[in-house]
Amino acid sequence: QKEVEQNSGPLSVPEGAIASLNCTYSDRGSQSFFWYRQYSGKSPELIMFIYSNGDKEDGRFTAQLNKASQYVSLLIRDSQPSDSATYLCAVRGYGGSQGNLIFGKGTKLSVKP
Amino acid sequence: GAGVSQSPRYKVTKRGQDVALRCDPISGHVSLYWYRQALGQGPEFLTYFNYEAQQDKSGLPNDRFSAERPEGSISTLTIQRTEQRDSAMYRCASRSDTDTQYFGPGTRLTVL
């Protein structure tokens, strides 16, 4: 049974700070990793995906993957109040590139002005 | 273009009734996924389709749950003899040939 673990938070950071969100996963064979953002009462939306060890940057967001430690993180630089949301880490399940996603419970981020 | 749509957005039913939840994916998307999301939890996989073929139904909780996608586009998730524990947000997502699953707005099911 694949599992994805996240600290539920809430994580509170001041505006302009770096928010660091962490995720661990149980299946060492996992290959694809995703970060979704979900505003309260809304649907999840994809922020980034990462496949290879190391860092992947997209604007203010950086995803970091360490397969040896089975650890994925998301850094948000220059955090804004509009970044306040729940961040969901997801790992692809079985089924190759078309397989379903296994989600963590999410970390609630609050960015204080 | 239009995103993933789901109907109804809200469904209240009495225990023991059957319900059918509909998902209309983004036009041309091959893969369609059903998830269930409880409050404060991440989405939980139920089943998925490529075109009209159901590829994986391992997440369906029991045999009261079924899904179909007969023409490879619109999908229906059916729950028979609903129970209170079935109350949740049911989300549909579709995917083209990229790695992005686009989620619909969800159907909030309440079983009284």
HADDOCK unambig.tbl for C-alpha pairs under 7 A between the chains (distance, minus, plus):
assign (segid A and resid 42 and name CA) (segid B and resid 105 and name CA) 6.75 0.50 0.50
assign (segid A and resid 43 and name CA) (segid B and resid 103 and name CA) 6.12 0.50 0.50
assign (segid A and resid 43 and name CA) (segid B and resid 104 and name CA) 6.59 0.50 0.50
assign (segid A and resid 43 and name CA) (segid B and resid 105 and name CA) 5.59 0.50 0.50
assign (segid A and resid 44 and name CA) (segid B and resid 103 and name CA) 6.41 0.50 0.50
assign (segid A and resid 45 and name CA) (segid B and resid 102 and name CA) 6.93 0.50 0.50
assign (segid A and resid 46 and name CA) (segid B and resid 100 and name CA) 6.89 0.50 0.50
assign (segid A and resid 88 and name CA) (segid B and resid 42 and name CA) 6.75 0.50 0.50
assign (segid A and resid 100 and name CA) (segid B and resid 45 and name CA) 6.72 0.50 0.50
assign (segid A and resid 101 and name CA) (segid B and resid 45 and name CA) 6.93 0.50 0.50
assign (segid A and resid 102 and name CA) (segid B and resid 44 and name CA) 6.88 0.50 0.50
assign (segid A and resid 102 and name CA) (segid B and resid 45 and name CA) 6.81 0.50 0.50
assign (segid A and resid 103 and name CA) (segid B and resid 42 and name CA) 5.42 0.50 0.50
assign (segid A and resid 103 and name CA) (segid B and resid 43 and name CA) 6.06 0.50 0.50
assign (segid A and resid 103 and name CA) (segid B and resid 44 and name CA) 6.83 0.50 0.50
assign (segid A and resid 104 and name CA) (segid B and resid 42 and name CA) 5.53 0.50 0.50
assign (segid A and resid 105 and name CA) (segid B and resid 40 and name CA) 6.90 0.50 0.50
assign (segid A and resid 105 and name CA) (segid B and resid 41 and name CA) 4.48 0.50 0.50
assign (segid A and resid 105 and name CA) (segid B and resid 42 and name CA) 4.36 0.50 0.50
assign (segid A and resid 106 and name CA) (segid B and resid 41 and name CA) 6.79 0.50 0.50
assign (segid A and resid 106 and name CA) (segid B and resid 42 and name CA) 6.07 0.50 0.50
